């Protein structure tokens, strides 16, 4: 699934890094609660989000813990690029801290916007080459029975992300 949005011409890399920094704060909280992701990788995730959000190429990005045997999420933070009236700028945090994630690996999955897919293959390659790390293609982990909490987001200057937190039963 892909999405599309048009950013304000005044949405800058500084604005995008502000939003990315809030995501980074959530990831640091996960690290404090569960030991992952590594602190070194968080800065790369933040910069990846900022660059893609600035250029309108981010659709969704997921971070969390999954069962690799079934490719299903146990805990997932999903950030969806958004504009306008749906924007909120909340404090980072308010994440579940009691999930039993023993034996589950940290995982991230990203989808690009329709604006990205409208680029030529060489333009797409240039965008990907400018990111702090390379992603491999794969299938998105599934969600099974669980709860999902939306209504939290991070924004600045007309663009941002809406956050959804999923926890499996």
Beta strands, then each sheet from edge to edge (+ up, - down):
strand 1: 58-67
strand 2: 72-83
strand 3: 105-112
strand 4: 146-156
strand 5: 159-168
sheet 1: 3+ 1- 2+ 5- 4+
end
